[in-house]
Amino acid sequence: MQNQKHCFEAYVKTVQYLAGVTVHQHLWREVVNLMINFFSADVAAICERLEGGEIVIAYEKPENNPLRARFSEPGVKGMIAEVLDSGFFATADLRTEENHKVLFLPITSENRTTALLVTAYRSTEELSKDHLNTCLAIAGIIGTTHSRLSAESELRRHRNKLEELVQKRTSELNETILKLEQEVMQRTRAEEALQKLNEELEIRVAERTEELEKQREELAMQNEELQETYLELEMQTDERLRAIEDLREKERMLIQQSRQAAMGEMIGNIAHQWRQPLNNLGLMIQSLPLVHRTGEFSQEYLGSVETKAMQMIRHMSQTIDDFRNYFKPDKEKVLFRVSGAIARTISLIEDSFKCHHIDIRIDATEDPVINGYPNEYSQVLLNILINSRDAFLERSVNVPRVTITVGTKNERAVVTIADNAGGIPEEIMNKIFDPYFTTKGPEKGTGVGLFMSKNIIERNMGGRLTARNMASGAEFRIEV
């Protein structure tokens, strides 16, 4: 979702930017700059084919980049020539000191591929479909802009030529009139010749006026076409804005469903936390009549029962406060220790795990500090641990065990949560973070827990949440 939003915003900025490019600007330089500034490309270049068939780099940024030498290789030159000939895009993996995903995008102007936009991204993953579609759309807009600038340049050339002809004709007319005036003063018999010249002049002016009127009509038609294009762009922009609003509404619904699911889980955990204290309170109350009948009832005994009962009641009250604070959203980022977030989360589900004989082990070689949202981070831990518990119950594992490992890597806090519940089926591994995807059935799962967890870690806290299968079960890895 975040990738779709970013692609759309970059597309809108590109359309707005190219709509303002004039013939006084270098189009290829502007295109290369916007691909680097708006689409975060590491390298961008424009390739053109000269009349002799030679393919050259018209403009690139940064200059003398590490991929430039690769463009002269036969395979890459052949791919560039093929895209220029066919008009279809292509992708390639080029390796220098790092891996680069390279897009070869044709730029079509007046139904003819006139140039090639090459963009490179430093990545080990495939480019997303949204990013590719957006880049193809941008290449189309660049071709349209190139056609528009060519038309504007041609129009400017014709107008300059027209002005030169008018000036030339005006100069000729002035010279003719001067000669006629001199001839009138010298010869009265030249009136007939002068009249003839005047008639010819009127004919030429009429013809020229007719030509100018035709050119004016052509300019009016071109202006009307530009206005229609602008209206179409406005309609497309409105449609995309409505789509963004729909996505935001769906996200709000997902958040609400996630909160409702968390509240249901909270009530279940509170029930586990309260069951033993309530049982003990019941036993204490039942013991009072029995002790009274035996004659051993005393003020000291009553005080002892009262003290124990109040301790249990305070413990139950503290449980409510802990759960209420746990689900209270964080407003600002703060520094917090990972060990504290883990301990607080385990305290909420400890009784539930003990009830099902699930062993939790913690292997902490370090105690890193994170700048983020502690309650949201704890909610991610809780979602993963609850999924492990449900997997144990569903598969009836004999010795269920969860291992939490804490450490650091590249100055980032790393927490892994591994279980021995058998792992995640490979056919659904790439779907577990999708919204509404669940294997528990509608009565047990909403399919938003892992989706919201990934959003919390990656979008809200700038980290990464991944999953993989180990020898005996699944492992979730949180890096922040």
MILO-497467 format. One record per residue: x, y, z of N, C-alpha, C in turn; residue in one letter. Coordinates in steps of 0.02 Angstrom, whole numbers, plus 50000, padded with zeros to 5 digits. Example, Ala and Ser with C-alpha at 12.3 -4.5 7.8 and 13.67 -1.06 7.14 Angstrom:
// MILO-497467
506604971650390506154977550390506604983550390a506424988850354506844994750357506455000250394s
***
This chain:
// MILO-497467
500424993950000500005000050000500435006250000m500975006050045501405012050046501745013049981q501945007349948502265007849883501795010749832n501135008749831500645011549784500575019049795q500525021049856500445028249870501045032149845k501645029549859502245033149837502265033649761h502105028149726502105028149652501615033249625c501015033449655500515038249630500725045349642f501005046949702501215053749715501775055849667e502255051249654502785052849606502505053849536a501995049849517501685050649451501355057449445y500965059549495500635066049493501145071649488v501685071249529502205076349527502515076649457k502625070749426502935070549360502485073849308t501825072149310501355075249262501355082849270v501315085149334501315092349346501965095549323q502525092149334503175094949316503255095349241y503095089849204503185089749132502695094549097l502105095649128501635100349098501915107449096a502405108849141502685115549143503345116349104g503595110849074504225111249036504105115148971v504545119848955504475123848894505045122248846t504995125048786505505123748735506175126748754v506175131448802506805134448823507205129848870h506905124348892507245119748938507485113548900q508005110248929508275104048900507845098248926h507415095348882506935090348905507275084348935l507815081748902508135075648929508445076948998w508735083049008509005084549075508455084649127r507875087649110507325087949158507055081049174e507015076549122506765069749133507225065849179v507875066249166508365062649207508335065049279v508295071749289508265074449357507635072149394n507055072049361506445070049397506445062549413l506755058249371506785051049387507225049949449m507745054049458508175053349516507845056449577i507515062349568507225065949626506575062949648n506125061049600505455058849618505415051249625f505825047349587505775040049588506385036649619f506845040649649507405037949687507845033249646s507905034649580508345030649539509075032349555a509515027149555510215028349568510565031049505d510345028649446510625030949383510045031949334v510065037349296509565038549244509925041249183a509715039049123510035041249061509525041049004a509665045148952509265045148891509715042948833i509505037848797509875035348739509495037148675c509875039348623509575041048559509975037548503e509625036448448509965033448389510055038948337r510685039948316510835045048265510615042548196l510635047148147510415045448080510835039748051e511475039348068511905034048043511795027348078g511355027048128511215020848164511585020148229g512055024748244512435024248307511995026248366e512035022448420511655023748481512105027548531i511885033248553512285037448598511875039048660v512225040948713511905043348775511835050848769i511215053248762511095060348754511185064148819a510995061148875511075064448940511045059048994y511435059749046511445054949101511605058449166e511435055249220511585057749287511585051749336k512085051149378512695055249378513145053649318p513555058449299513995057249243514545052249261e514765048449211515285043349220515105038449275n514465036349277514235031649328514505024649312n514495020049362514795013349352514445009149299p513825010949281513465006949230513625009149159l513965015149152514085017749084514495012749042r514995009549073515415004949035515014998849011a514484997149050514084991249031513664992648969r513504999148956513085000848899513424999348832f514094999048832514454997648769514524990148756s514314985948804514364978748793513864976548740e514034971448699513584969348645512894967348669p512854963748726512194961548750511754967448769g512044972248805511644978048827511474982448767v511974983448720511824987448661511284984148619k511294977548616510774974048579510084974948611g510064974848679509414975848713509154982848700m509614987948702509404994848689509144995448617i509494992448569509274992848500508604989348490a508524983648525507884979948519507304984048545e507394987448603506854991548631506694997348584v507225000448554507115006048508506745003648445l506884997448422506564994848362505844992548375d505744989148433505094986148446504614990848481s504874995448521504434999848560504174996648623g504434990648643504234987348704504784988048757f504574988648821505064989548875505424982948889f505974983548926506364977648946506684979149014a506854973649051507204974349115507824969949114t508304971549156508924967649159509244968649227a509644963749247510054964149308510774965349286d511054971149302511744972849284512154973149348l512724970149349513134969949409513794973549397r513934978349439514584981549441514884979749509t514934984649553515124983149623514504981049663e513914982849637513284981149670512784978849616e512264975449640511734973349594511284979249578n511104979849514510644985149493510074981949452h509454984049469508874982549428508804988249377k508824986549312508834991649260508204991049217v507874996649206507284997049163507475000549098l507284997649040507375000848975506675002648950f506505009048951505825011448937505825015448871l505425013248820505405016948757505025023548764p505275028748731504935035248730504665036148659i503995036048653503665036148588503385043048575t503555045748517503305052448497503045051948426s502405053748416502085053548350502125046448321e501925041448363501905034348343502585031648321n503115034548348503795032248330504235032548392r504605027148405505065027048462505675031248445t505735036948479506265041648463506855041348512t506745038748572507275038548622507125033048672a507585032148719507535026848769507715029648837l507285028548887507415030648956507685024548995l508285025249021508595019849060508645022049133v508335018049178508375019549250508645013449286t509075014549335509385009049374509265010149448a509105004549482508965004849554509414999649589y509735001949642510174997449680509724993049724r509624986649703509154982349739509304975049723s509124970649770509174963449759508494960349748t507964964349751507284961849743506994964149676e506494960549653506164962449591505784969049600e505764973049547505384979349551504644977649554l504264981449594503554980149603503174981649538s502594978449532502164979649474501934986849472k501774989749531501554996749533502105001449508d502734999949531503285004249509503385003749434h503354997649407503454996549335502905000049294l502274999149316501715002349280501785009849281n501995012549339502075019849345502625022249298t503185018649295503735020749251503525020449178c503125015249159502875014949090502415020849075l501995022649124501555028349114501965034749107a502485035349147502925041349143503255041649075i503485035849048503795035948982503295038348929a502655036348937502145038848890502055046348896g502045048848958501975056148968502575059848939i503185056948947503785060148919503735060548843i503475054948811503385055148738502895060548717g502345061148756501855066348741502165073248748t502555074148801502895080648812503385082148756t503745076948733504225077848678503855080048615h503265076848602502875078848543502635086048550s502405087648610502155094548621502715099648610r503315098248638503865102948631504085103548558l504065097648522504245097948451503745102248412s503105101448428502585105448395502675112848411a502815114248475502915121248494503525124248459e504075120248453504675122748419504535124048346s504165119348313503995120248243503555126448233e503085127248279502635133048275503035139548283l503505139448330503925145348340504345146948278r504595141548245504995142648184504575145748128r503955143048120503515145848069503335153048084h503215154548147503035161348164503615166148150r504235164048168504815168248154504905169348079n504785163848041504845164547968504325169347941k503715168747970503185173247948503355180547964l503625181648022503815188448041504355191147994e504845186847976505375188947930505075190747861e504595186547838504285187947773503895194547775l503525195547831503145201847837503615207847836v504165207247875504645212847877504945214047808q505105208447775505405209147708504915212347660k504275209947664503775212747619503635220047635r503635221747698503535228747717504085233147690t504705230547694505275234347667505205235247592s504985229847558504905230347485504365235347467e503805235047507503265239747493503485247047503l503865248147555504115254947568504545257447510n504985252947486505405254847429504985256147367e504475251847356504045252747297503665259447300t503395260747360503015267047367503475273147355i504095272647381504565278047371504705279147297l504805273547262504935274147190504325277047154k503725274547175503115277147143503025284547154l503175286747216503115293947229503605297947187e504205295247180504695298647138504475298847065q504185293247042503965292946973503355297546961e502905298047013502325302447007502555309646999v503055311447040503305318247036503645319546969m503975314546941504345315546879503915314346817q503445309546822503055307946763502325307546781r501935311146748501215310746758500915305046718t501275302846665501015297446624501115290646656r501455290446716501565283846748500975281846793a500405285646791499845284246835499535277346821e499505275646756499215269146739499635263446767e500295264046760500745258846786500705258446862a500635264446894500585264546967499945261146989l499385262446953498755259246971498805251646966q499155249446913499235242246904499635239146962k500165242746982500565240247038500155239947103l499725245047112499305245047172498815239147172n498545237547114498085231947110498435225247126e499045224547100499435218547115499585218047189e499735223647219499885223847290499285221647331l498695224047312498095222147348497955214547343e498085211847284497985204647275498445200747320i499085202947322499575199347364499405199947438r499175205947458498985206747528498395202347546v497915201747501497335197547513497535190247519a497985188047474498225181147478498585179847544e499015184747562499395183847624498925183947685r498405188147680497915188347735497555181647741t497395178747685497055172147686497505166847717e498155167047699498625162247728498665163147804e498705169447826498745170747898498115168347934l497535169047902496915166847934496905159247942e497165155747891497205148447896497665146347953k498235149647958498695148148013498385149548081q497995154948085497665156648148497165151148167r496785148548117496315143148131496675136848154e497245135348123497635129448145497865130148217e498105136248233498315137548302497735136648351l497145138948332496555138248375496385130948386a496435126848333496295119648340496795116348387m497445118148379497955115248423497835117248496q497625123548506497485125748574496885121948604n496385120548564495805116748587496015109648607e496455106648566496695099848582497075099848648e497495105048659497865105448723497385106148782l496855110048774496365110848828496015104148843q495845100348791495535093848802496005089148839e496645089248820497135085148855497185087048928t497185093548942497215095849011496605093549051y496015093849021495405091549056495445084049070l495705080149023495775072949035496245071649093e496795075349096497265074549152496935076249218l496525081549218496165083349279495685077849301e495335074849254494875069349270495255063349298m495825061749268496225056149293496475057449363q496675063749376496915065549443496355064849494t495745067049476495185066349523495045059049538d495075054749487494945047649498495465044649545e496095046549536496615043849579496555046449651r496335052649658496225055249726495665051449761l495135049849723494595045849753494845038849772r495275036049729495555029349746495965029649810a496355035049819496755035849880496295036149941i495745039849935495275040449992494965033750009e494805029749956494545023049969495055018750006d495685019249986496205015350020496275017450093l496225023950106496265026250175495675023650216r495085023550186494495020950223494575013650239e494845009750190494965002650203495485001750258k495995006050259496505005550311496205006950380e495755012050383495425013450447495005007450470r494675004050423494284998150441494734992550467m495324991750435495794986550457496034988050529l496184994350542496404996250609495864994750661i495234996450643494674995150690494594987750703q494644983750650494574976550658495154973750700q495754976450689496324974150728496224975750802s495954981750817495824983550887495304979050917r494774977450880494254973050906494534966150920q494944963550874495254957050886495704957150947a496094962750954496534963351013496134963651077a495544967151076495134967451135494864960551154m494674956551104494444949851119494984945651150g495594946251122496154942651151496304945051221e496244951651232496364954451299495884951551350m495244951051332494744948351379494924941051396i495124937151345495324930351360495914929951407g496414934351396497004934251440496834936551511n496374941551517496164943651583495824937851619i495424933951582495084928251613495604923351640a496144922051601496674917651626497004920551688h497134927151687497474930351743497044930451807q496384930751798495934931251856495704924451883w495764919151842495464912751862495734910251929r496404910151936496704907551998496554912052058q496624918752053496454922952111495724922252132p495264921752084494554920952101494434914252136l494774909152114494714902552146494964902952218n495534906452227495804906952296495334911052340n495044916452314494574920352354493964916152374l493734912052327493164907652344493334902852399g493944899952396494154895352449494204898852516l494464904952517494514908752580493824909952610m493354912152568492674913652593492344907352620i492444901652585492144895352608492454892852673q493084894852684493424892452745493184896052808s492904902052800492704905852860492174902152901l491604899652872491114895952913491404889652944p491844886252905492144880052931492574881452992l492984886552988493414888253045492994890553105v492444894053090492014896453144491684890653181h491474885353143491164879553174491654875653217r492284875553197492784871853236493014875653297t492794881953304492984885853362493664889053357g493984888653298494654891553291494624898453260e494024901053250493954907653220494174913053270f494614917653246494864922953291494984929253250s495114934753286495244941153253495884940653210q496374936953236497004936253198496894932453133e496484927053138496334923153078495964927453026y495454931253051495074935553007495524940752973l495994943653012496464948552984496914945552931g497134939152944497554935752895497184934652830s496534932452835496144931252775496024937852738v495884943252777495774949752746496394952052708e496984951252737497614953452705497724949652639t497644942952641497744939052580497234940852526k496604941852548496084943552500496224950252466a496434955352504496584961852476497184961552429m497684957352446498254956552400498024953852333q497574948852334497314946052272496904951152233m496494955152270496074960152236496524965452204i497054967552240497514972552210497864969652149r498044963252153498354960052095497884959952034h497244958452047496754958451993496644965451965m496644970552009496574977451986497174979551945s497774977551967498374979151929498374975951860q498084969851857498024966451792497614970651743t497054973451767496634977751724497034983851701i497404987051748497804992951729498334991151677d498654985351686499184983251639498894982451569d498324979051564498024978151498497784984751468f497504989151510497264995551483497854999651457r498404999951494498995003651471499305000451409n499254993751406499564990251350499234992151284y498574992851285498214994351223498105001851213f498415006051254498355013251244498855015351190k498645018651134499115020351079499625025451101p500245024651076500775029551089500685035551044d500795041551072500725047651033501395049951004k501945048851039502595051051016503105045451024e503635045850984504175040950990504565042251055k504765036751088505165037351148505695031851145v506205032651187506725027551193506485022251242l506535015851223506335010451269506775004451255f506845000251307507264994251302506844988351276r507154984451234506804978751206506624973751260v507064972851309506934967951362506304969751401s506194976351413505604978451449504964976951410g504974978251344504394976851302504234969351301a504764965151298504664957851298504374955651364i504654958051420504414956051486503684958051496a503514964151474502824966451483502334962251441r502544960451382502104956451339502004949351369t502554946351392502504939551420502064939451482i502094944851522501684945051583500934944851567s500744947251507500044947251488499794940451467l500234936251440500014929751412500314923851450i500674925251504501034919951539500554914651565e500004916751597499534911851624499214907751568d499054910951512498754907351456499244902051429s499884903751423500384898951399500494893351449f500504895051514500584889851565499994885051564k499394887751553498794883551551498854878251497c499174879851442499254875151386499954871951386h500334872751441500994869551449501474871551393h501464877951375501924880551323502514883951359i503104881751343503714884351374503984890351334d504134895851369504424901751337505144902551362i505614902751315506324903751332506574910251301r506984913851338507264920151315508024919551313i508324920951255509054920851246509264927851227d509494931851275509674938851263510414939751274a510784940751218511504942251224511624949651235t511134953851217511184961051226510494963751245e510474970051266509834973351283509804980051246d509654979851181509664986051140509094990751159p509194997151140508705002451151508435004651084v507765005651080507435007551018507095014251027i507115018550976506745024750976506115023650935n505545022750969504925021150934504325021350979g503845016950965503215016651002503185010051041y503315010151106503375003951145502734999851146p502145003051152501524999151154501384995651088n501504999251032501404996150967501904990450955e502524991450978503034986250972502824980051011y502574981151073502334975551115501744972051082s501314975851048500734972751014500964968150958q501514970050923501784965550871502034959150903v502404959650959502634953650994502044949251014l501514952451042500924948751064500594945151006l500514948450948500204945250890500584938950869n501244939450867501654933650846501614928050896i501644929650962501604924451014500924921051014l500384924851004499714921951002499644917350941i499944919250884499924914850825500284908250840n500854908650876501214902450894500784898150940s500454901350990500024897551035499464894050997r499144897650951498594894650912498844888850869d499464889550842499744884150801499874877950844a500124878850906500224873250952499564869650965f499034873450980498394870450997498084866950937l498174869950878497884866950818498224860350800e498894859950810499274854150788499434849350845r499234850950908499334846550966500064844350973s500514849350977501234847950984501364845151054v501774839951059501894836651124502264841151173n502814844051151503214848351196503264855251163v502734859351169502754865851136503254870551168p503634874051126504154878451152504224884551105r504294890551135504424896751099505084899551125v505534901251077506184904051096506234911151068t506364915951114506434923051095507174924851102i507484926951046508194928851045508254936351034t508684939551074508774946851071509504948351057v509644952851010510324954850994510324961150951g510904962650921510964968350875511344966250813t511224969750758511594968650696511584975150656k512164977450637512234983850600511874989550635n511984989950701511704995250743510944995250743e510634989550732509914988850735509734983350784r509184984350823508954979350869508624973650830a508824967450846508554961550811508244956950862v507604955350853507234950650896506944945150851v507094938850867506804933250830506354929250878t505784926950852505314922850890505214916450851i505464910850878505434904450844505044899450885a504664895050851504284889850886504424883150853d504154877850883504234871150855503554868250836n503134872650806502444870550788502394867850717a502954866750683502924863650617503014868450559g502984874950571503114879750517502494881850479g502614886250429502084889050387502114885750319i501544883350292501564880250225501874885050174p502314882350132502674886550084502204889950034e501634886750018501184889749969500844896049995e500844897250060500524903250087501024907950120i501674906250117502174910350151502164917550127m502064918650062502074925450036501404929050045n500914925950079500264929050089500114930750161k500544928650209500354929150279500314936450303i500644941050267500614948150287500074951950248f499674948450206499144951750169498554953050214d498174958550202497584959850243497044954650232p496704952550286496144947850285496354940750268y496994939250267497214932450253497294928750320f496934923250329496984919350390496854912050374t497154907550413497044900350406496634897650465t496404902250509496054900050570495304899450560k495024902050507494304902150498494014908550526g493434910750502493134917150522492964917550596p492854911650629492664911850699493264912850746e493884911950720494474912550763494954918050741k494944920050679495434925050655495124930050608g495414936150608495174941450562495654942450504t496264940050509496744940850455497064947750452g497044951550507497344958250507497924958850556v498034953750598498554954250649499244955250619g499464950650575500134951150546500174957050497l499624958550463499624964350418499764970750457f499404971750513499514977750554500204977550586m500444971550605501114971150634501644973450585s501584971350522502074973550471502044981050460k501434983950460501364991150453501684994850512n501584992350573501874995550632502634995650628i502934989850611503664989450611503964993150552i503694992350493504014995050433503805002150418e503165003850425502955010650408503015015450467r502805013250526502815017850584503505018450616n503905012950614504545012950651505145012150604m505035011650538505595011450491506005005150495g505724999550516506104993350522505894988150471g506004981750488505824976250443505534970550484r505004967450457504694961450488504654956150434l505004950450446505024945050397504884938450432t504744933250393504604926550420504934921350375a505134915850406505414910250369505304903850409r505374898150376505314891650409505994889150429n506034886350490506634883150516506534875550515m506974872050549506944864750548506304862150580a506094865050637505524862450674504924867050676s504994873050648504424877750652504574884150614g504194889350632504254895850599504664900650642a504994905550608505374910650643505184917450614e504984922050658504854928950639505424933350663f505654937850619506234941950634506034949450630r506164953050685505994960150690506644964050695i506764968650647507354972950647507124980250650e507364983850700507204991050706507844994750725v
***
